[in-house]
Amino acid sequence: MNIFLNGAAASAGGGVTYLRNVIPQLKQRLDIHVTVALQPILRSEFQESANVSLLDVRFSSNAAFRFWQEQRRLPRLLRQHNAHVLISAGNIALHNSPVPQVLLSRNALYTSTDFYRDLYKRRDYRLILDTWVKGLLAQQSIHWADCTVAPSRSFANDLAAWTSEEITTIPHGFDAEEFQRDNTPLSLHLQNILENKNRALRLLFVSHYNYYRNFETLSRAVPILRERLSPRKVEVVFTCRFSSDHNPGNYHAESAARLVRELGIVENVIELGPIPYFHLHRVYRACDVYVSPAYAESFAHPLVEAMSCGLPIVASDIAVHREICGDAALYFARFSPHELADAIVRASEDTEHECLSKAGLEKSTTYSWKSHVDQLIELAQHLVTKDKSLR
């Protein structure tokens, strides 16, 4: 079976993480051949194998132009590479695909009323329009695809309610051994930051800056924590910078930087900036509690990464977080800095910390990229067999 995986929409965040983990698993499946379409900027990250070919595809970074380019060029590419099935990994499907198509849908913003409410509050009307247009294309794509796959049951339920279509759930995976494999030295700058802890309670949030990860609620919790935990110091480590030029997407980070100054917590905030994926496990291990205040998610890989490193989790009380973490996290109302501070104080206490850490380590082992890829290929084989029977 020849599979064409369209990963050309991946440029940052979860899309790249997905390809980094799925492509090595595809190389293990010698019963198939996979052609992976990638943006040239990512080409150096991956190596071809006997059964995985990499194809440089230059699509526009503008979503509307990329959609137009994909609709025109993909059918020709599918025929050139003798594809039996198309896996579309960027939320947007091919209309009238010449082969059966699996759509991987993983953007929770299109169905999030919190996100639209946030955008209106920020008066970011350009992003409202952009999200609305992309949402229409994503919704129509679910109708076009032969099968749509969501990475969590919670998100699948949201998509089903949004489109009245049946949605398949194949959870994203995790490979702790691969994630923690790299031991190359960190930069001296990063070593100095991570090692200079001074007994502070160190919180971690792994994300580039965007609105839906709800950085502001975490920032507002810091003065409360500082008072509750005095004289112990509190540090919050971000793997981004509060500057629009240092983050992908169209999010304005300056308001977050301004809030940090207004709250008087500049000395409590550490902006590491982007960290290479293979170094992330060291950042997790240098911290005490992982915090995810996001109000919209479809899976949330950092939660699993943090659990595998033994960090207790404090997460906003949304369905996806409860599904991913279960009893390995403490939850808080997503826009309440006071509840967030309370949960962090609890998670930092020795008994609770040990209990959450143990539960997280166990929970992280339930996620498997091999299982994810095996289920995805099984689904693709089913669609190909069904297509042949109808001809």
Order of alpha helices (4+ residues) and beta strands (2+ residues): beta-alpha-beta-beta-alpha-beta-beta-alpha-alpha-beta-alpha-beta-alpha-alpha-beta-alpha-beta-alpha-beta-alpha-beta-alpha-beta-alpha-beta-alpha-alpha-alpha
